Amino acid sequence: MDEATDDEAGSDGGVVPALASQDGMLANLREDLEQAAAFKEAARAAATHRAYGSDWAIYCEWCGSRGLASMPAHPEQIAAFVANQATAGFKASTIERRVAAIGHHHRASNYPAPTAHPAAGGLREALAGIRHTKTIRKSRKSAADAAALLSMLAEIKGTGLRAKRDRAVLAIGMAAALRRSELVSLTMGSVGLHEKGLELYLGSTKTDQAGEGATIAIPEGAQIMPKALLLEWIDAVRILEAGLERTEAEAKRVPLFRRLTRGDELTASPMSDRAVARLVKRCASDAGFDASTFSGHSLRSGFLTEAASRGATIFKMQEVSRHKTVQILSDYVRSAERFKNHAGESFL
């Protein structure tokens, strides 16, 4: 196995100089270096950090069970790891993410990523082979389209605080095609009222790691009525907290969808993304659907499925979903139009 060198060659073939270690220089740079480290940390979304941490732990456990050092790792070691993961039944996308996590940790420790090694050809072939052998049909969770969501909403009975919150969560999650992480990250400052509906401002998200944010328009609606359901929840919270004083800045930072205790008492904490998934599954089951086929993602896919079936263009769908490419959206459109103008419709 090749040994990693202490220094990496620069693009001009020279050696990258090490940072001078004099105590005075490091003291002068410490504050700036700490800030640089914070910016590097923010370069990846929190969800990616969590996934990378889990992937790295799995890789290290695999190395430990075989008496191998986790890094620096030769590409053939990583090829053996990905083969193990493929045999264990993991998806190609999961395995590729784990390879990316391994590369991330290598670079963070000033080692080159295994995929950048001159001998990485075998690793790339192994990954290509895994993608090829795992071309089974993608398993997709059921979509909470308009009909399904209306049935789920109808199962949330009563006018209590939990009922009002849960109806608003389902309606807004579907109407804005939100990921559950985005849904629970909303604050009071994320909501803007408009005469034709609502506007939601999203900060940095999974596909917006540069932090540019996005504004999503939500029509008032005549069936699901997301604006009315959200305002019902907001009004209920304001009544409970009528005597609580906050500055304008503090009020904007308050989570939009907050956790409730078992006794339905309001807390200051936001709902968790797992709580959203449990809510979707419970309401789907109550409405007579197979809860095992529903997840938190069913709200987002429900919007896209319904929009495609109603003839919305890919680009109008993209305005709401914020997908970086139209490839995934085209799958929804193709599914919706599979029987439209079918080649065999006139003779079968």
N, C-alpha and C positions, 0 to 999 in steps of 0.2 A: 504494500500500500504506500502511495507516495506521501512523503512528509511535506507539510505546508511550511513555507519559508516565513521568517519573521517579518519581512517587508514585502509589499507588493510592488511590482514594477509599474511606473507611470506609463502613459501613452507614448512618451518619447523614449522609452526603454530605460530611463533613469530610475533611481530608487526614491520613493516618497520619503522625505525627511520626517523624523519623529518630532513631536512637539517638545521644545526645550523643557527640561524638568526643573530648572532653577526655582527655588521656593518663591522668590519674588515675582517671577513671571506668572507662575500658576496662581498666586494670590491675586494678582491684578486681573487675571482672566476668569477667576472662579465664577463670578456672578454671570458673566457672559456665557461661559460654558454651561452653567446650569440652565440658562434660558435657552441655549441651543438644544440642550437635551430635551427640554420641554417641548420645543417645536418639533423635534424628531418624533417624540412620543405621539404628538397630535397628528402626525402625518398619516396615521392609520386609524380608521374608525374604531370605536371601542369594541364593537362586535368582532371585528377582525382580530383585535388583540386577544380577546377571549378565546377565539377559535385557534389562533396560533399557539397560545399557551397550552391549551389542551392537546393539540397536535404534537407539540414539542415533548410534552410529558409522555405521550404514548410512544413516541420514537425513542426517548431515553430509556423507558422501561424495556422496550424491545432490545436495545443495545445492552442493557444491564443483564438481561437474561441470557445473553450470548457472550458475555465477557468482552464487549467492544466499547471503545471510547466513543462518546457521542459526536465529538468533533476534535480536530478537523477530520471530516469523513471523506473517504474516497468515493467517487460516483458509483462504483460497483457495490459498496456497502449500502448505499441508498437504493440501488436497483434491487438488492436482496430484500430490503425493507418493503419496497412497494409491491414486490411479488408476494410477500407475506400478507400484506393488507388486501391485495386483490383476492388471494385465496380465501381470506377470512370473510369475503363478501362485501367489502366496502365499495361504494360507487367510485367511478373514475374521477369525478369532480372532487370528492373528499380526499382521495389519494393525492391528486395534484395540489390541493391546498396544503396537505401535510408536507409535501416536498417544498412548497413555497415557504412554509413555516421553518423548515430546517435551514433553508437558504437565508432566511431573515435572521435567525439566531447565529448563523456562521458570520454573516456580515457585521452583526452587532458586536461580535468578538474579534473583529478584524481578520477573519478568515474569508477566503473566497467561497462563494456558494458552490456546492457540489455540481450544480447544473452548468456553472461557468468553467469548470475544470476542462482542460484539453482532452481528457479521457472520458468525457461525459456522453459520448455517442451511444454507448450501451444503455445508459440510463434513459436517454431520450427514446431509444427503440423500445425499451421495456414499457415506458409510459404510453407510447403509441400503440403497442400491442394490447395493453390493458383497455385503452379506449375502444379498440377494435372488437375485442372479445366481450365487452360489456355494452353492446349496442342493442340491449333489450329495450322494449317500449318503456318510456318514462312513466313512473307511477305518479299520478297527479291527484292531489286531494280534491274532494268535491268542492265546487264553487257555490258560495252563497249568493246566487243571483237574486233578482228582484222578488220572484215568487217565493224562493226559499227563505229569503230574509224577512219578508212579510209574515211568513208562517212562524219564523223564530221569534219575531217581535211580539206576535200575538200570544205567545206562551209566557211572556213576562207580565205577570198579573200585578195589579195593585198600583198605588200611587206613593209608595214609600220611597225613601232615599235610594235604596239599592235598585229598585225597579227603574227609577228615573235615570240613574247612572248607567245601568246596563243597556237600556234602550238607546241612550245617546251613544254609547261606545260602539254598539253594533252598527247604528245608522251612519255615524261619522266614519268609522273604519271602512265601510263599504263605499260610501259616497265619495270619499277622497282617495280610494284605492291605496290605503295606507298599510305599510308593514306594521306588525304589532309593536316593534321597537319604536317606530315613529309615533304611533298612537299614544303610547304611554309617556312619550317625551314632550307632548304638547303642554303648553302652559296657557294661563289666561291671556298672556300677551300674544299668543299665537293666533287668536281669534279676532277677525274683523267682521263687523256687520255691514251688509250691503243690502240695498233695497230689493235686489233680485236673489239674495241668498246669503252665503257666507264666503269669507276668504280665510284660508288657513296659511300661516307662514311657517315653513319648515326650515330649521337650521341645517347643519351638516348631517347628512344621512349616508346610508350604505353606498349609494352611487354618486354622492356629492362630497367626497372627502376633502375637496378644496374649500368647503365651507361657504359656497356662494349662496346657498339657501334656495328656496322656491316658494312661490305663492300659488295655492290651488284654489280655484273657484268651485263652490258647491251651490248648485241651484236650490231654490227654496223647496221645490218638489211638491207633488200633489198626492203621492202614494206613500213613500217611505217618510217623507217630510223631515229630513235630517236637521234643518235649521230649527224647527219647532221643538224637536226632541232635545236638541242641545240646549236651547234656551230654557226649557223646562228644568233641566238638571242644574244649569247655572243659577237660575232663580232660587231653586231649593237650597243651594249652598249659601247664597247671599242672605237668605232669610235666617239660616242657622248662625251665620257669622255677622249678623247685623251690628253687633256691638264691638266687633273686632276692628281695631285701627291698624292700617298699613299705609306706608307711603305708596305713591304711584308705582315706583320701581319694584317695591316688594310685591304689590298686587299682581304685577305682570309676570312675576316669577313663580306664582302659585301654580302647582300642577293642575291641569284641566280635569283629568280623571284621577280621582284620589281613592286610596285604599280605604275600605270600610272594615271595622272590626266585626267579629262574629255577631255582635249585638247591633250591627248596622250603625255604629257611631263613626262619624267622619274623622279621619286622621289627616295629618299634614303631608303624608307620603304619597307619591304617585302609585297607581296600580303597577303591578309587574307584568311583563310580557307574557309570563306563564298564566297569570290570572286571566288575561284576554283569551288565551287558547282554551282554558277551562270553560270560560263563559260561552265561547262559540260551540264547543262540544256539548255542553249541557243544554243549551237552547236548541241545538240541532236534534238532540235525542228527544227532548220534550215535544218537538214538532213532528216526530215520527221518522226522522232520518237516521241512518247508521252513523252514530257519532264517531266511529273509528275512521271514517272517510273524511272527516272535517278537521280543520286545524285553524290556528290564527290566520294563516294565509288565505283561508277560504273567503274572507271579506274582500281582500285585494283582488283575488281571482274572480270573485263574484261580480265586481264592477266591470272587469275587462270582458268577462263572458257575456254579460248582459249588454254592454255597449256594442260588442261585435255582432251580437244577434239582432240588435236594433239598427244596424247599418252604419255605425259610427266609423269614421276613417281612422286608419292607424295613427295618423298624426294628431287627431283630436284626442285619441286614447292616450297617446304619449304625453300630451300636455298634463294629464292628470297622473298617470302612472310614473312619469319621469324616467322611464327606461332609457338608457344611453343609446341602445340600438333598437331597431324595429323587428329584429328576428323573432324574439319571444312573442311580441304582439301579433306578428303574422301567423303564429300558430293558433292564437285565439280566433282570428278571422277565418283561417282555413277550416277550423273545427265548426264554426258557425255556418259556413257556406258549403259544407260537405255535400249536402243534399240539394243545394240551390242550383237550378239549371243543370241537373245531373245528366250525364251523357246518355244514360239508359232510361231516362224518365218517360220517353215517348213510346218505348216498346216493351218494357219489362212489366 
